Amino acid sequence: MTKMSRKDFLKQFKNQSYIQQLMDIPQKFNVVHNEETKTSDITIYGVIGNSWWSDSFSASDMDEALNQASGHDIKIHLNSPGGDAFMGIAIYNRLKRHDGKVTVYVDGWACSAASVIAMAADELYMGLGSMMMIHEASNIVWGTKTEMRKEADILDELEEGIIDIYMTKANVSREEIREKVDAETWFSAKKALEIGFADALEGTSEEEENEEDDELVLNDASKQQIMNELKGILNKTQKEPSPSIAPGAKKDAGSFNFLKKWR
């Protein structure tokens, strides 16, 4: 894709509401290997791929980090407006081939190419207030109509490949994902979880989880209490002496059948 500044890249977003926040993300690519725990922490903040200002990192950086990590489990801390789509795809595939478990934590933003990288996670956690964005592939083109049509065809094929990646996690149809890509869709942490992109939300307190468990137990207890009361009524009915029947008198067939049914 054509090199461009971060500002020019962000101008391509249909929704310009968050541009300043995305502009202000500090550029950082950091790797910390822990031989004792056999884990490697990788921080990915800022632009992914090519930039006129060289304020980005590449798939080569990720490849080197993973080679140094050997078979370590990987924890990625992600906060990025995105960047070069092909670079994001290369990083995704490199992470998918890694031997260790890959866990991604979206600290703030996972937009555009960063959302593609996030899909490489064996487990993906959305932080409180974090967001994810998917959109159409784009490029800056200068040239003839023939060259522009060729570029449009390339973007179509690129998008199909990106949708393939999203579908590895999505729990909705491919057509729905394509519609969300075309519309440029921004997902809150909760929405990312609902559509299947995320596996869990970070920051959910143990108290909230316990309250949900208590509520479930209470409901079960209520059901059991109702069942016990019904059994008591039935037992009482069964133990009551049958009314005496005069010789020659016929039993009430309806009452007899009712009692027989509940026995």
Sequence and secondary structure as in RCSB ss.txt:
>XXXX:A:sequence
MTKMSRKDFLKQFKNQSYIQQLMDIPQKFNVVHNEETKTSDITIYGVIGNSWWSDSFSASDMDEALNQASGHDIK
IHLNSPGGDAFMGIAIYNRLKRHDGKVTVYVDGWACSAASVIAMAADELYMGLGSMMMIHEASNIVWGTKTEMRK
EADILDELEEGIIDIYMTKANVSREEIREKVDAETWFSAKKALEIGFADALEGTSEEEENEEDDELVLNDASKQQ
IMNELKGILNKTQKEPSPSIAPGAKKDAGSFNFLKKWR
>XXXX:A:secstr
     HHHHHTT S  TTHHHHHT   EEEEEEETTTTEEEEEEEEEES  TT  EE HHHHHHHHHHHTT EEE
EEEEEEEE HHHHHHHHHHHHT SS EEEEEEEEEETHHHHHHTT SEEEE TT EEEE        S HHHHHH
HHHHHHHHHHHHHHHHTTT SS HHHHHHHHHHTEEEEHHHHHHHTS SEETT  HHHHHHHHHHHHHHHHHHHH
HHHHHHHHHHHHHHS      TT    HHHHHHHHHH 
